[in-house]
Amino acid sequence: MSTHDDLMNERRKKRDALQAAGMNPYTATAKATHTNGAVLQNFNELVASAESVTLTGRVMALRLHGALAFADIFDGTARVQAMFTKENVGEELFDLFVATIDAGDFIEVTGTAFITKRETQAIQVATWRVLTKSLAPMPTEHFGIKDEDMRYRKRYLDLLLDDEARALFIQKAKFWEVTRRFMVDHGFLEVETPTIEVTTGGAEARPFKTYHNDFDMPVFMRICIGELWQKRLMAAGYPKTFEIGRAYRNEGTSPEHLQEFTNCEFYWAYADYRDGMTFVRDLYRAIATEVFGTTKFTMRDHTFDLADDWVEIDYTETIREKTGIDIHTATEAEMETKLRELGVKYDGNNRERLTDTLWKYCRKQITGPAFLINHPTLVAPLAKKRPGTDTVEMFQPIIAGSEVGRGYSELNDPDDQRARFEVQKKLLDAGDDEAMMADWEFVEMLEHGMPPTCGFGFGERLFAFLAGKPLREVQLFPLMKPKNEADKDSAQSDCVACEG
């Protein structure tokens, strides 16, 4: 069996042969008159008119039959079969094609549309030229790339060979297109806020730390999509804003969590969390209908319909019903004992982390669609309190045991916000590196006054969830650890079944 290096050396010889024949193997321009998709869409008309067309694309499959050659070329819109004959192409160009072209090469063909004897739509080639000579052999389409690590490292090949994977990212683009259009149609202004911050805010997460050389100071990559900045815009007089962008959290990896991801956050002046619940329900239904073509989904042994009524679930009561723990009166020791009884792993033994872990155990049992409400103040440092209670005006959509968004009536009492930041500062000082940093300039903004506001955030995790994929699978290029040279050589020879 030929090694990877042997196959590459053979292709280099073919490249040199193309150059010797006067054909540039890395041309700068292409001259397609049609996309492949357009040719197939108008095929009968092109056959009738005998119009000459020029197509471009990568050779996905190559079949040689004596004085005949067939190549399937793909330009990103569709595949078209190109037929080469000595009679039509000429002996010199035909022999050059057979001697130098491999699967993986990019070529340009000019010819006319016709139906083959096997009733296949094809282009009868009159002339051709190479656009890019591929030196590395391409995995066969039959085998594809089965190794998950290799699929992510060579995503360009994975997407080329896997129609379903390629379609997934077209669908993901539509997810954000529908979201953006929904927001704009409802009067929201799209904004951009800083991704490098002196103080991270808007979430409880461990940030990535870096350094600003010009200002000579440490800074952080943002952990949310501009929550504290968009609230400043509410104070500035903008009634509705939203942002779609990247967030960064230096935390663990799971099917629902990555360190870099895209989220959307919106802020709506003169609205509260109940206004937000209605708006989010309608947004999620629109996304499901337009992106997935249905509101009904089945996953993780849960079946739900986003068109159904969205029930409201009380945070404290749910935990009490499913664990017997009253989070407002139980001690930290009692919470830890219960978590051990339930076999639940937990990090940190402060009250906030223990409360959140108990809830996460309970949520897996909830099908939804539902809104979780009445969270304790402790787990929501930026949400407005419900009058006369130790809970806040917060809501989270719950579907198939997962939280797929978070919103609340934003806290706009500066003294209350200052006190809650002090609590978070104590948690940070005690070693809780996921506690929220205090932003005293944000408190100063609140002292100038911010209108009643509803804020909400959700992200590509919702898309992954509805698509039935782990979050890593719906990212084009998830972060990978570098491979050493020995691993690289082994991967080239062992991990893919290559052409050649």
Buried (B, 14 or more C-beta within 10 A) or exposed (E): EEEBEEBBEBBEEBBEBBBEBEBEBEBEEBEBEBBBBBBBBBBEEBBEEEEBBBBBBBBBBBEEEEEEBBBBBBBEBBBBBBBBBBEBBEEEBBEBBBEBBBBBBBBBBBBBBBEEEEEEBBBBBBBBBBBBBBBEBBBBBEEBBEEEBBBBBBBEBBBBBBEEBBEBBEBBEBBBEBBBEBBEEBEBBEBEBEBEBBBBBBBBBBBBEEEEEEEEEEBBBBBBBBBBBBBBBBBEEBBBBBBBBBBBBBBEEEBBBBBBBBBBBBBBBEBBBBBBBEBBBEBBBBBBBBBBEEBEBEBEEBEBBBBEEBEEBBBBEBBBEBBEBEBEEBEEEBBBEBBEEBEEEBEBEBBBBBBBBBBBBBBEEBBBBBBBBBBBBBBBBBBBBBEEEEBBBBBBBBBBBBBBBBBBBBBBEBEBBBEBBEBBBEBBEEEBEBBBBBBEEBBEBBEEEBBBBBBBBBBBBBBBBBBEBBBBBBBEEBEEEEBEEEEEBEBBEEBBBBBB
